[in-house]
Amino acid sequence: MGSDRSQWPRAALREPGVPARLGTPGTQILGSHRARAAALPPLPRGRVGATPAPYQGRGAAARDADPIQRAFDELSLGDAPVVVSPDPPSAGWGDLGQSSSSAARYLICELTSPIGVGSEPCYRLGPPNAERSSPDRLYSYQWTVRRRTDGRQIWQTVTASPEIRIMAAAPGPYRVEVVVLSDGTPTDVCLSLEQDVEPEPAALTAELRGASADVARAMRELVTELRGYIRNAAAATGPQGITARLLASVLYIEILSRSKPARESELDHAAVLLETAERREQGDRGDQGEHALFATRSPDRPLGVGQIRPMTAAMVLGATPWIDQDRSDRRSGRDQIKANYDALPLETKRAIFTQLRWPKSNIAMAAKLLGTLKNRANRYPAMTAAQVAADPRAVALLATEYISGGTRTPVAEARPSGYGSWVWQQMQESLMARFFSNG
């Protein structure tokens, strides 16, 4: 559950009279993380690439004649979040995003094909620390984008880190490849992902013309990047679970409240706290300032797309017991939930963090949380997903407990919050109805 935002005012998907700042489908949308970083406080994140040199394999005249080539020529690289986690014990790498594997290596993209034009997903070659550079040997990573229709290389760069962000600059079928280099020489470690880049749906563009910039940003991320994850996560809860539209409406509000740069900043800080804890567990006193920070700021803040706390995720995964709170005195229940989480081994905490960091597994966690809240004996276990989604009070109550925690209060006496009503209202919006099922 995130921080209690139950009394926030409602913001509709469309806000008439406010001009939107929209991109044009099928053209370049070349965002830059450097511009975003200037608006954020300094973060403990590593630079994973630099602006690549202009493509040298073709003449300027040929590039000007090829819009796809021009789009990739002008790409810029962003910062990839730091991921410090072993294999998640209850999830495969495919549960974190689109993935491929070979021997003991894997390549993950946080978004699964098809990817919308303008998206800037993170790619990671793992496992972490598979290569360790030394004074005698320097490892690096060569990233190549090829057109699948003819295998032609259209963009390439080399990074010092096994993480990169590559913006989807133009529609088409592509292959993203990564090769490990040892002192500049290719090794036999080579993995790839086949991905299609698609223009934004015309219906989305049309309806967002009257939306504010923040609303348009949130809805675009929801529909063009996360729609498949939302549909699959809701379906996995079964006929007695929750619908895609209910899940999407909760996530829309969280995305609207916490933009992607803000969420990534939170994930970076949580990663630093976990790294500090690991060093301390291994007997490395390290920086006393970091240890003091960890002692007073446990990494239990809401994280990721669904803004889920690690201590809540631990209950959903069964790593700690599920605890319903007393509505009149929530503190004792929340303290026990946190104490149970704090007692978990560091390896389990890191695995939970991994599942909250990646959008696909975070959304799956959000769906499981809503389904768990629904199917408790004192809520709606006998109702189908569609029945709950058609009941404004049921929706509002589940959404309320999503952010503030489940309570032992009988359903007839439970009181939904303003946040819960906001979720119900978003479910009635035309864009939600168009892109997310309620059955």
Number of C-alpha atoms within 10 A of each C-alpha: 23 19 13 15 16 18 13 12 11 14 13 15 25 18 17 12 9 12 13 18 14 15 14 13 18 19 16 22 19 19 17 15 15 12 9 12 15 9 9 11 8 9 13 13 16 13 16 19 20 15 11 16 13 13 19 10 10 10 9 11 8 11 16 11 10 10 17 19 20 21 21 22 19 16 22 20 21 25 21 24 24 19 19 18 20 14 15 19 10 10 13 11 17 18 19 25 21 19 23 17 17 11 6 8 15 19 26 24 25 24 26 22 18 18 23 26 27 27 21 24 19 19 24 22 26 19 16 15 11 11 17 9 14 8 5 6 11 14 20 20 23 19 23 17 22 18 20 16 10 8 11 12 17 20 24 19 17 21 19 17 19 27 27 27 22 23 25 26 29 25 23 19 16 22 18 22 17 23 21 23 21 15 13 14 10 15 12 8 14 20 20 21 20 19 21 19 20 21 20 20 13 10 11 17 16 9 14 23 18 19 22 20 16 16 22 24 19 21 24 21 18 23 21 21 24 22 17 18 22 27 21 15 24 27 18 16 19 13 14 19 25 30 30 28 27 30 27 30 23 24 24 25 23 20 24 19 16 19 16 16 14 15 19 22 20 20 24 22 16 25 24 20 19 22 18 20 20 15 13 14 11 9 9 11 13 11 10 9 9 15 17 10 12 18 12 8 12 14 23 18 18 21 24 27 27 29 24 25 22 24 25 25 24 22 18 20 15 9 17 19 14 15 16 17 20 16 15 8 9 15 12 10 18 19 11 14 21 18 13 16 22 15 10 14 9 15 16 17 23 23 19 24 28 22 24 28 26 21 22 25 25 27 29 24 21 26 30 21 22 24 25 21 25 28 17 14 12 15 22 20 17 13 16 18 25 19 17 25 23 15 11 16 18 21 25 24 25 27 29 26 23 25 23 19 23 25 20 15 16 11 15 8 7 15 16 19 20 19 25 27 22 24 27 25 18 23 25 12 14 12 18 22 13 11 17 21 15 19 16
